[in-house]
Amino acid sequence: MQDSLLQRSRAAVWHPCTQMKQHETGELPLLPIVRGEGPWLVGEDGRRWLDGISSWWVNLFGHCNPRINAALHEQLDTLEHVILAGCTHAPVVELSERLSALTGGALGHCFYGSDGASATEIALKMSAHYWRNVGRPDKNRFLCLAGGYHGETVGALGVTDIALFRDAYAPLIRAATVLPSPDARNGADAVDVAIDALAAHLDAHHAQTAALIVEPLVQCAAGMAMHDPDYLRRARALCERYQVHLICDEIAVGFGRTGSFFAHEQAGIRPDFLCLSKGITGGYLPLSVVMTRDAIYAAFLDDATARGFLHSHSYTGNPLACRAALATLDIFAQDHVLAANRVRSERIDALLRPLADHPRVRHYRKRGMIFAFDVDADYGFGRRCHREMLARGVLLRPIGNTVYLMPPYILDDAQIGLLCRVTAEAVEAALDQA
Ligand SMILES: *Cc1c(COP(=O)(O)O)cnc(C)c1O
């Protein structure tokens, strides 16, 4: 008899972000998924789980979405891939034009990568290279926020402040300066404290500083830490005053996740660099993009090859991935997704908000299609809660003791009801087992 998918996976696959021993012992469940249908993941034995975290925040319009599938089938029969150095093609041109238009033309050029971490690397390199090209090579240091997450390659870890992901690699990393986060849980003056620290640092070190990198509105990997848009407005003004680039990492919060198409729009600002990935292809194919201002692009134009941005990835601008992104943008436009999500967001909030009064729940919070709360419990709570949710047919993965929902933009009322009911039940069951 053939071994199950589970047994074969344990023997051959090294899973991401996982202490594999927990799979080996069975402490952490491993789900063998054979099919996706809208918000549902279907297992080997026919069991179904509602994907309440959009498969790691990437899947916006459900699994096996007919419209994205159709666009990809057509692209597959036309052009699957071509080198983007020296060649161009319609999907990458159209995607670049449409993304730029979504920034009101402020960010006129798009540079492509394959995942979020490489977008971070590209933005950091472009910023420092820009300052070098304009005769200010000393501006090569970076600033990031406490709890910030920008990916896990060695360069991206330099601006990531999550000890669990970073500490083992500390000797490999050129660490950025970590400034206080405006996380609203830090108190009513969180924005003032963060801005004062930023201002003081820039005043002393602007001549060595290339850029500040932030996750606008929600620091997702930190446990859905949310802040007021006022922080972004004031940080933007300080960056302007001290000639430091602002990099907005919207890899997680772009594409409608916080209620506006881009999160930075809620502050009425534009960054110098905008990193996008995750939802960009509707969760279909790996693709990332760094968008920047035409003036920054122009500083790389020169007779000297070495003053150009020579960075590359083999699959840069892959036509299939770009086509999936175009189909995703079409759905946003055709279905008035942002308006429909406002209704969904209110429904979810109405059903979840009673949890805010639970004696063990702290800091219930939401922004757009992100909902989170912290649970005052022991260390093992998150894992127990995860198991209780799976047992009730919902896939959620708490971060530490923070329970969060990041659902796809397609849930109907019944699915919203299930998601919220299971969340409350699983929290209770996991607390009971302490
Ligand atoms: C997920 C994420 C990244 C890294 O993206 P990968 O595709 O996982 O490399 C970077 N920044 C933020 C804010 C993210 O959420």
The ligand as a Gaussian input file, in Angstrom:
#p B3LYP/6-31G(d) Opt

LIG

0 1
 C        5.758000      38.199000       4.065000
 C        6.450000      39.502000       4.187000
 C        7.724000      39.727000       3.632000
 C        8.513000      38.618000       2.968000
 O        7.881000      38.090000       1.860000
 P        8.306000      36.610000       1.355000
 O        7.583000      36.450000       0.068000
 O        7.844000      35.680000       2.420000
 O        9.791000      36.631000       1.210000
 C        8.258000      40.980000       3.739000
 N        7.605000      41.978000       4.355000
 C        6.390000      41.809000       4.903000
 C        5.703000      42.969000       5.543000
 C        5.779000      40.559000       4.858000
 O        4.591000      40.374000       5.443000

